[in-house]
Amino acid sequence: MINPKQRAYLKGLAHDMEPLLLIGKGGISENTLKQLDDLLKKRELIKVKILNNNLDDKNEIVETILDNLNAEFVQIIGSKFVVYRESKEKKIELPK
């Protein structure tokens, strides 16, 4: 579990990031979860965009991803959200 100071630090890192994955009308599939898992292993911090043609509730999409990938919620702004999961290599050094 990340604390508020760590969450703020991750928000700062994610600010200039481009979304690495787009979720369209197909919603969350096994393939989408696999791609997100691979991205989290490589980068630890990722930004995802939910396209306008997706009619699912964005909060449910985020919850599904967090539950299935054991990731931490960082932030959601509009149709974009950021998640974090520490990898074995620990690429991002979080403040205490």
C-alpha positions in Angstrom: 0.0 0.0 0.0 1.4 3.4 -1.0 1.1 6.3 1.3 -0.1 9.9 0.3 3.5 11.2 -0.1 4.3 8.3 -2.4 1.1 8.8 -4.4 1.9 12.5 -4.9 5.4 11.5 -6.1 3.9 9.0 -8.6 1.4 11.6 -9.8 4.3 13.9 -10.6 6.1 11.2 -12.5 2.9 10.4 -14.5 2.1 14.0 -15.4 4.0 14.1 -18.7 3.4 10.5 -19.6 1.4 9.5 -22.7 -1.2 6.7 -22.3 0.4 3.4 -23.0 -2.8 1.5 -23.5 -6.2 2.5 -24.9 -9.4 0.8 -23.7 -12.1 0.9 -26.4 -15.6 -0.5 -26.8 -14.3 -4.0 -26.3 -13.7 -3.2 -22.6 -11.4 -5.3 -20.4 -10.4 -8.6 -22.0 -7.9 -11.3 -21.0 -5.6 -9.9 -23.7 -5.9 -6.3 -22.2 -5.1 -7.6 -18.8 -2.0 -9.5 -20.2 -0.8 -6.3 -21.9 -1.2 -4.3 -18.8 0.6 -6.9 -16.7 3.5 -6.8 -19.2 3.6 -3.0 -19.1 3.6 -3.0 -15.3 6.5 -5.5 -15.2 8.5 -3.3 -17.6 7.7 0.2 -16.3 5.9 0.0 -12.9 3.9 3.1 -13.6 1.5 3.3 -16.5 -1.2 5.7 -17.8 -4.2 4.2 -19.5 -6.9 6.0 -21.5 -10.5 4.9 -21.8 -11.9 5.9 -25.2 -15.3 7.6 -25.6 -16.7 4.6 -27.4 -16.4 2.5 -24.2 -19.8 2.6 -22.4 -18.6 0.8 -19.2 -18.2 2.7 -15.9 -14.7 4.0 -15.7 -14.5 3.3 -11.9 -15.4 -0.3 -12.5 -12.8 -0.6 -15.2 -10.1 0.7 -12.8 -11.3 -1.6 -10.0 -11.2 -4.6 -12.4 -7.6 -3.8 -13.4 -6.5 -3.2 -9.8 -8.0 -6.4 -8.5 -6.7 -8.6 -11.4 -3.2 -7.2 -11.5 -2.6 -6.5 -7.8 -1.7 -2.9 -8.7 -2.0 0.4 -6.8 -4.3 3.2 -7.8 -2.5 6.5 -8.3 -5.1 8.9 -9.9 -7.9 9.3 -12.4 -8.4 12.5 -14.3 -11.2 12.5 -16.9 -10.8 9.5 -19.1 -7.2 8.7 -18.1 -6.0 6.9 -15.1 -2.6 5.9 -13.6 -1.7 2.7 -11.8 1.5 1.5 -10.2 2.9 -1.9 -9.3 6.4 -2.4 -7.9 8.5 -4.8 -10.0 11.4 -7.0 -8.9 13.9 -4.6 -10.4 12.4 -1.6 -8.5 12.8 0.9 -11.3 11.1 3.7 -9.3 12.4 4.6 -5.9 9.5 5.8 -3.8 10.0 8.3 -1.0 9.5 6.9 2.6 
